[in-house]
Amino acid sequence: MATPLQRPTDKRVLLMGTCLCDAFYDDAAKATVEVLEHLGVTVEFPEDQTCCGQPAFNSGDWTASRKVAKHCAKVFAGDLPVIVPSGSCAAMNFHGNLLQFEENPDPAINSLAARTWEVMDFIANGLGVKTWPGKFDKPTRIAFHRSCHSRGTASGAATLALLESIENAIVTPFGQAEQCCGFGGTFSVTFPHISGRMGSLKLDNILDTNPDILVSGDMSCLMHLTGLARTQGRPVEHCHAIQLLRKTLPVS
């Protein structure tokens, strides 16, 4: 949720595609555009966008992270809401003040923080769409993973409400739901064995519910969990929450 909360004054937004969309989940960005356009929103995509700066920040290279964050703030300057299909990248924008320890802080970073919305939060709380007019052809069991970076925001509750409102959707709770999946960005590179064991435990709890599909608002979590699932010989169908909203829309 944008902090402080700023409701959109019109239905024009800027899309922040994120590195994960660019490299791995381009369809999540496409689904974001298609769902927002279905809701009457005009989506603009600044082509010179790069990264939010989080990888460098998490690795302790705050100087490099500040440079990237400043570029991001410049690219997304203005008054329009900035929509992000990633709880992780949205959280980095929210907390841009963590980079403001220099003598001359950049007001554009603070502006970006106030205008950033994770996409499911924007749909539910920015646009006021509380139920989704979608439908599964048959009862479908959904395991919804809340990412660590969406904690303290409205994204988790918004996503859950929209998923539960889909006809024939059965959102199934699983054990230790609030535990981290183990990815943690650069944590998974620095501590791969710990990361893998955390992910495997998370996967155990998810698969115990025999879900038809694993859904999350964070592509990084999905990449980690489904990668482990494949290598362990227990793959699970999965998608970003925004892809599921698009998938269940009635065919016009």
C-alpha positions in Angstrom: 0.0 0.0 0.0 1.3 3.4 -0.9 2.4 5.3 2.2 0.9 7.8 2.9 -2.2 6.5 1.1 -2.8 8.3 -2.1 -5.9 7.3 -4.1 -5.5 7.7 -7.8 -7.1 10.9 -9.2 -7.6 9.3 -12.6 -7.1 6.0 -14.2 -3.6 6.5 -15.6 -0.7 4.6 -14.1 3.0 3.9 -14.7 4.0 0.2 -14.7 7.3 -0.8 -13.1 8.1 -4.1 -14.8 10.8 -5.2 -12.4 13.9 -7.2 -13.2 12.1 -10.5 -12.6 9.4 -9.7 -15.1 12.1 -8.7 -17.6 14.2 -11.9 -17.1 11.8 -14.6 -16.1 8.1 -13.6 -15.7 7.3 -11.4 -18.7 3.8 -12.8 -18.7 3.2 -11.4 -15.2 3.8 -7.9 -16.6 1.6 -8.6 -19.6 -1.2 -9.9 -17.2 -0.8 -6.7 -15.1 -1.5 -4.6 -18.2 -4.4 -6.7 -19.4 -6.1 -6.8 -16.1 -5.7 -3.1 -15.4 -6.9 -2.3 -18.9 -9.9 -4.6 -18.3 -10.6 -2.3 -15.3 -10.5 0.8 -17.5 -6.9 1.9 -16.5 -4.5 3.3 -19.0 -1.0 1.8 -18.4 2.1 3.7 -19.4 5.5 1.9 -19.5 8.6 4.1 -19.1 11.1 2.3 -21.4 14.3 3.6 -19.6 13.4 1.9 -16.3 15.9 -0.6 -14.9 15.9 -1.8 -11.2 14.6 -0.6 -7.9 18.1 -1.0 -6.3 17.2 -3.8 -3.9 19.8 -6.4 -4.8 22.7 -4.0 -4.2 21.0 -2.7 -1.0 20.6 -6.3 0.4 24.2 -7.0 -0.4 25.3 -4.0 1.6 26.4 -1.8 -1.3 24.3 1.2 -0.4 26.2 3.6 -2.6 25.4 1.6 -5.7 21.8 1.0 -4.5 21.3 4.8 -4.0 22.4 5.4 -7.6 20.0 2.9 -8.9 17.1 4.1 -6.7 17.7 7.7 -7.8 17.5 6.6 -11.5 14.3 4.7 -10.7 12.8 7.8 -9.0 13.8 9.9 -12.0 12.2 7.5 -14.5 9.0 7.4 -12.5 8.8 11.1 -11.7 5.5 12.9 -11.7 2.2 12.4 -10.0 0.9 9.1 -11.4 0.6 5.9 -9.3 3.4 3.5 -9.9 2.1 -0.1 -10.1 4.5 -3.0 -9.3 3.6 -6.7 -9.7 6.0 -7.6 -7.0 5.7 -7.2 -3.2 9.5 -7.2 -2.9 10.2 -4.4 -5.4 7.2 -2.4 -4.1 8.6 -2.7 -0.6 12.0 -1.3 -1.8 10.2 1.7 -3.2 8.2 2.2 0.0 11.4 2.2 2.1 13.4 4.5 -0.1 14.0 6.6 2.9 16.5 4.0 4.0 18.8 5.5 1.3 18.3 9.1 2.5 21.1 9.5 4.9 23.1 11.9 2.7 23.3 15.7 3.3 21.0 16.4 0.3 18.3 13.8 0.2 16.4 13.3 -3.1 12.7 14.3 -2.8 12.0 12.2 -5.9 12.7 9.1 -3.9 10.2 10.1 -1.2 7.7 10.9 -4.0 8.1 7.5 -5.5 7.5 5.9 -2.1 4.2 7.7 -1.7 3.0 6.8 -5.2 4.0 3.1 -5.3 1.3 0.4 -5.2 1.7 -3.4 -5.4 -0.7 -4.4 -8.1 -3.2 -6.4 -6.0 -3.3 -3.7 -3.4 -4.0 -1.2 -6.1 -6.9 -3.2 -7.5 -8.5 -3.8 -4.2 -7.8 -0.5 -2.3 -6.8 1.9 -5.1 -9.6 1.1 -7.5 -12.0 -0.3 -4.9 -12.5 -3.7 -6.6 -13.3 -6.0 -3.7 -14.6 -9.0 -5.5 -13.3 -10.6 -8.8 -15.8 -11.5 -11.5 -13.8 -14.6 -12.4 -14.6 -18.3 -12.4 -12.9 -21.7 -12.4 -14.7 -24.4 -14.4 -14.5 -26.7 -11.4 -13.5 -26.4 -7.7 -9.8 -25.4 -7.6 -7.6 -25.6 -4.6 -5.3 -22.7 -4.2 -2.3 -22.4 -1.9 -1.6 -18.7 -1.4 2.0 -17.8 -0.2 2.3 -14.5 1.5 5.8 -13.1 0.9 7.9 -11.6 3.7 8.2 -8.3 1.8 4.4 -7.9 1.7 4.1 -8.0 5.5 3.0 -4.7 7.1 1.2 -3.8 3.9 -2.4 -4.3 2.6 -1.2 -6.6 -0.2 -1.7 -9.9 1.5 -5.2 -9.2 2.6 -6.1 -7.7 -0.8 -4.8 -10.7 -2.7 -6.5 -13.2 -0.4 -9.9 -11.4 -0.7 -9.7 -11.3 -4.5 -8.7 -14.9 -4.7 -11.4 -16.1 -2.4 -14.0 -14.2 -4.4 -13.3 -16.2 -7.6 -16.1 -18.7 -8.2 -15.1 -22.3 -7.4 -11.8 -21.1 -5.8 -10.9 -22.9 -2.6 -8.0 -21.1 -0.8 -6.5 -23.8 1.4 -4.5 -22.8 4.5 -1.3 -24.7 5.1 1.1 -25.1 8.1 3.6 -22.4 9.0 2.1 -20.1 6.5 4.0 -17.0 7.8 7.4 -18.6 7.5 9.9 -17.3 4.9 10.3 -19.4 1.8 14.0 -19.0 2.1 14.8 -17.0 -1.0 15.6 -13.6 0.5 17.2 -12.4 -2.7 21.0 -12.5 -2.3 20.5 -14.6 0.9 19.8 -17.6 -1.3 23.2 -17.0 -3.0 25.2 -16.4 0.1 23.6 -19.2 2.2 22.3 -21.6 -0.5 22.0 -24.7 1.9 20.0 -22.8 4.5 17.9 -21.2 1.8 17.2 -24.6 0.2 16.2 -26.2 3.5 13.9 -23.4 4.4 12.3 -23.6 0.9 11.9 -27.4 1.2 10.1 -27.1 4.6 7.8 -24.5 3.1 7.2 -26.7 0.1 6.4 -29.6 2.4 3.7 -27.6 4.1 2.2 -26.3 0.9 2.1 -29.7 -0.8 0.5 -31.4 2.2 -2.7 -29.6 1.2 -2.6 -31.1 -2.3 -3.2 -27.8 -4.1 -4.1 -27.5 -7.7 -2.1 -24.3 -8.0 0.4 -22.3 -6.0 -0.1 -18.5 -6.1 1.9 -15.6 -4.8 2.3 -11.9 -5.3 6.1 -12.3 -5.4 7.8 -13.8 -8.4 11.0 -14.4 -6.5 9.3 -16.7 -4.0 7.6 -18.6 -6.8 10.9 -19.0 -8.7 12.6 -20.3 -5.5 9.8 -22.7 -4.5 9.0 -24.1 -7.9 12.7 -24.5 -8.7 13.1 -26.6 -5.6 9.9 -28.5 -6.5 11.2 -29.4 -10.0 14.6 -30.5 -8.8 13.0 -32.6 -6.0 10.7 -34.3 -8.5 7.5 -32.9 -7.1 6.5 -30.0 -9.4 3.4 -27.9 -8.7 1.4 -25.7 -11.1 2.0 -22.0 -10.2 1.4 -18.5 -11.2 1.5 -14.9 -10.0 -1.8 -13.7 -8.5 -2.4 -11.2 -11.3 -2.1 -14.0 -13.9 -4.8 -15.9 -12.0 -7.1 -12.9 -12.1 -6.6 -12.7 -15.9 -7.0 -16.5 -16.4 -10.4 -16.6 -14.6 -12.0 -13.7 -16.4 -15.0 -14.7 -18.5 -14.2 -14.9 -22.3 -15.9 -12.0 -24.0 
